[in-house]
Amino acid sequence: MLIDPRVKKLVIFNSGGGIVEREIKLQLQQGINEFEIQNVPASFDPNSADIRLEKIKPNEEDFFTLQQTIVSLPDTTNSQQIIDREKSAANSIISYAIDFTREMREEISEICEASSYRTYSDMNGTFDFIIDAKKEGEVNVNIIYFISDARIRWNTTLQVNISEDGKHAEIEGFLVVDNQTGFSYENVEMGFAIFELPQIVPYPDTSYPPPMASEEIAQELNQLVARKAPMKRTQRFKQLL
């Protein structure tokens, strides 16, 4: 079954990427229940994927068991061929866009522009899981994974407000979030963390993701998840584009 759990929390790193937490309430049938999560970017690290089941009714923890998770990334060669075809098609459409009405031309141009910026990280990864239910019922499912994408990050900026008489000044600090990925996050609780991955072997082509995090990096991410609550201040945002 295809499911699209809502993104509940998004902790963004200053050097790029972050931790995504999603949740959904699922109705289970007795027996084996298979689910496929939609909208998981190919920039996610399969080593960091984690699923937690939370009971809704008391004394039900023994009735629902997570049997298996299946995580994988799309093939880089096939994905790049798809991206190249999309970009070629977008360029051809733009060449003839003058023949469309103005309203349609603007919409088509927006779609084509998005295709021109598409990279491997904007493809979808695979994140499936199986729950064994001893009886029918409901369960809350929490999903967490790390995304390694420098196109989503935060930085600081200052604004100086000088009074009209020129004798006083007020400094305001802001956190600016830049999201150039193909995934949008609406109505999420957002956190900000200072975190940089240890240096790994440089990857020659930025269209492809860097090598997956090593066991040492995965341990650091788990430690960050465990202690992130006191490290960040959160605020709910309507839409992050």
C-alpha positions as CSV (number, residue, x, y, z in Angstrom):
1,M,0.0,0.0,0.0
2,L,1.3,3.5,-0.9
3,I,1.3,5.9,2.0
4,D,2.5,9.5,2.3
5,P,3.2,10.2,6.0
6,R,3.2,13.9,6.8
7,V,6.5,15.5,7.7
8,K,6.1,16.4,11.4
9,K,9.6,17.8,12.1
10,L,12.5,18.9,10.0
11,V,15.9,19.7,11.6
12,I,18.1,21.5,9.1
13,F,21.9,21.6,9.3
14,N,23.9,24.7,8.6
15,S,26.2,22.8,6.2
16,G,23.3,21.2,4.4
17,G,20.9,18.4,4.8
18,G,19.1,17.4,7.9
19,I,16.8,15.0,9.8
20,V,13.3,14.3,8.6
21,E,10.6,13.0,11.0
22,R,7.3,11.8,9.5
23,E,4.3,10.2,11.1
24,I,1.0,8.5,10.1
25,K,-1.8,6.5,11.7
26,L,-2.3,3.2,9.9
27,Q,-5.3,0.8,9.9
28,L,-3.9,-2.7,10.0
29,Q,-5.6,-5.9,8.9
30,Q,-4.8,-9.2,10.7
31,G,-1.7,-10.8,9.1
32,I,1.0,-9.2,7.0
33,N,0.7,-5.5,6.1
34,E,3.1,-4.1,3.5
35,F,3.6,-0.3,3.0
36,E,5.5,1.9,0.6
37,I,6.4,5.4,1.7
38,Q,6.1,8.1,-1.0
39,N,8.2,11.2,-1.5
40,V,11.4,10.0,0.0
41,P,14.3,11.8,-1.7
42,A,17.1,9.9,-3.2
43,S,19.4,12.0,-1.0
44,F,18.3,10.1,2.1
45,D,20.7,7.8,3.8
46,P,19.4,4.2,4.0
47,N,21.7,3.6,7.0
48,S,19.8,6.2,9.0
49,A,16.3,5.0,8.2
50,D,14.3,4.1,11.3
51,I,10.7,3.2,12.0
52,R,9.0,3.2,15.4
53,L,5.5,1.8,16.2
54,E,3.5,3.5,18.9
55,K,0.4,1.8,20.3
56,I,-2.9,3.7,20.3
57,K,-4.7,1.6,22.9
58,P,-3.1,0.3,26.1
59,N,-1.7,-3.2,26.3
60,E,-1.5,-3.6,22.5
61,E,2.3,-3.6,22.1
62,D,2.4,-7.3,21.6
63,F,-0.2,-7.3,18.8
64,F,1.8,-5.3,16.2
65,T,5.3,-6.1,15.2
66,L,7.6,-4.4,12.7
67,Q,8.9,-7.4,10.6
68,Q,11.1,-5.8,8.0
69,T,12.2,-2.6,6.4
70,I,13.4,-2.4,2.8
71,V,15.4,0.7,1.8
72,S,17.4,1.4,-1.4
73,L,18.4,4.2,-3.7
74,P,17.6,4.4,-7.5
75,D,20.3,3.4,-10.0
76,T,22.4,6.4,-10.8
77,T,22.9,5.6,-14.5
78,N,19.2,5.0,-15.2
79,S,18.2,8.1,-13.2
80,Q,20.6,10.3,-15.0
81,Q,19.2,9.1,-18.4
82,I,15.7,10.0,-17.2
83,I,16.8,13.4,-16.0
84,D,18.6,14.1,-19.3
85,R,15.5,13.2,-21.3
86,E,13.4,15.4,-19.1
87,K,15.7,18.4,-19.6
88,S,15.8,17.8,-23.4
89,A,12.0,17.6,-23.5
90,A,11.7,20.7,-21.4
91,N,14.0,22.7,-23.8
92,S,12.0,21.6,-26.8
93,I,8.7,22.6,-25.1
94,I,10.1,26.0,-24.2
95,S,11.1,26.6,-27.8
96,Y,7.5,26.3,-28.8
97,A,5.9,27.8,-25.8
98,I,5.2,31.1,-27.7
99,D,2.4,29.2,-29.5
100,F,0.5,28.7,-26.2
101,T,-1.8,31.1,-24.5
102,R,-0.2,33.4,-21.8
103,E,-1.8,31.5,-18.9
104,M,-0.7,28.1,-20.2
105,R,2.7,29.4,-21.3
106,E,3.5,30.6,-17.7
107,E,2.5,27.3,-16.2
108,I,4.5,25.3,-18.8
109,S,7.5,27.5,-18.3
110,E,7.4,26.9,-14.5
111,I,7.3,23.1,-15.0
112,C,10.1,23.2,-17.5
113,E,12.2,25.4,-15.3
114,A,11.8,22.9,-12.5
115,S,12.9,20.1,-14.8
116,S,16.1,22.0,-15.8
117,Y,17.2,22.1,-12.2
118,R,16.4,18.5,-11.5
119,T,19.3,16.3,-10.1
120,Y,19.7,12.8,-8.9
121,S,18.8,13.9,-5.3
122,D,15.3,14.9,-6.6
123,M,14.5,11.3,-7.6
124,N,12.6,9.1,-5.2
125,G,14.3,6.5,-3.0
126,T,12.7,3.3,-1.8
127,F,11.5,3.0,1.8
128,D,9.2,0.1,2.4
129,F,8.2,-1.7,5.6
130,I,6.2,-4.7,6.8
131,I,4.1,-4.9,9.9
132,D,2.7,-8.2,11.3
133,A,-0.6,-7.7,13.1
134,K,-2.1,-10.5,15.3
135,K,-5.5,-8.7,15.0
136,E,-7.1,-5.8,13.3
137,G,-6.3,-2.4,14.7
138,E,-4.6,1.0,14.4
139,V,-1.1,2.0,15.1
140,N,0.9,5.2,15.0
141,V,4.0,4.9,12.8
142,N,7.0,7.3,13.2
143,I,9.6,7.4,10.4
144,I,12.9,9.1,10.6
145,Y,15.8,9.4,8.1
146,F,18.7,11.7,7.3
147,I,19.0,13.6,4.0
148,S,22.4,14.6,2.6
149,D,21.6,17.5,0.3
150,A,23.6,20.8,0.5
151,R,20.8,22.5,-1.4
152,I,18.7,22.7,1.8
153,R,20.5,24.6,4.6
154,W,20.3,27.6,6.8
155,N,22.5,30.6,7.5
156,T,22.3,33.8,9.6
157,T,21.9,37.4,8.6
158,L,21.8,40.7,10.4
159,Q,19.7,43.8,9.9
160,V,20.7,47.1,11.5
161,N,17.8,49.6,12.1
162,I,19.1,53.2,12.7
163,S,16.8,55.7,14.4
164,E,15.8,58.9,12.6
165,D,18.0,61.0,14.8
166,G,20.9,58.7,14.0
167,K,21.8,58.3,17.7
168,H,20.4,54.8,18.3
169,A,20.6,51.5,16.4
170,E,18.8,48.2,16.7
171,I,20.3,45.0,15.4
172,E,18.0,42.1,14.5
173,G,19.3,38.6,13.7
174,F,17.5,36.2,11.4
175,L,17.8,32.6,10.3
176,V,17.3,32.2,6.6
177,V,16.4,28.8,5.1
178,D,17.3,28.1,1.5
179,N,15.6,25.1,-0.1
180,Q,16.5,24.4,-3.7
181,T,15.5,20.8,-3.6
182,G,12.6,19.3,-5.5
183,F,10.7,18.5,-2.2
184,S,8.5,21.0,-0.3
185,Y,7.7,20.8,3.4
186,E,4.4,22.3,4.6
187,N,3.3,23.0,8.1
188,V,6.3,21.5,9.8
189,E,8.0,22.0,13.1
190,M,11.4,23.3,12.1
191,G,14.6,23.0,14.0
192,F,18.1,24.3,13.3
193,A,21.3,22.5,14.2
194,I,25.0,23.2,13.7
195,F,26.4,19.9,12.4
196,E,28.9,19.0,9.7
197,L,29.6,15.5,8.4
198,P,33.2,14.3,8.6
199,Q,35.1,14.7,5.3
200,I,34.8,11.8,2.9
201,V,36.3,11.1,-0.5
202,P,35.2,13.9,-2.9
203,Y,32.6,12.9,-5.4
204,P,33.4,14.1,-8.9
205,D,29.9,14.8,-10.2
206,T,27.6,17.0,-8.1
207,S,24.6,15.6,-10.0
208,Y,25.0,12.4,-8.0
209,P,24.9,12.0,-4.2
210,P,28.1,11.6,-2.2
211,P,28.9,8.1,-0.8
212,M,26.6,7.0,2.0
213,A,27.6,7.8,5.5
214,S,30.0,5.4,7.2
215,E,29.2,3.6,10.4
216,E,31.0,6.4,12.3
217,I,28.9,9.1,10.7
218,A,25.7,7.1,11.3
219,Q,26.6,6.9,15.0
220,E,27.1,10.7,15.1
221,L,23.7,11.2,13.5
222,N,22.1,8.9,16.0
223,Q,23.7,10.9,18.8
224,L,22.5,14.1,17.3
225,V,18.9,12.8,17.1
226,A,19.1,11.7,20.7
227,R,20.1,15.1,21.9
228,K,18.6,17.5,19.4
229,A,15.8,18.6,21.6
230,P,17.9,20.9,23.8
231,M,20.0,22.0,20.8
232,K,17.3,23.7,18.8
233,R,14.5,26.1,19.0
234,T,11.5,25.1,17.0
235,Q,8.8,27.0,15.2
236,R,5.9,25.8,12.9
237,F,6.1,27.1,9.4
238,K,3.2,26.9,6.9
239,Q,5.3,26.2,3.8
240,L,9.0,25.7,3.0
241,L,9.7,25.9,-0.7
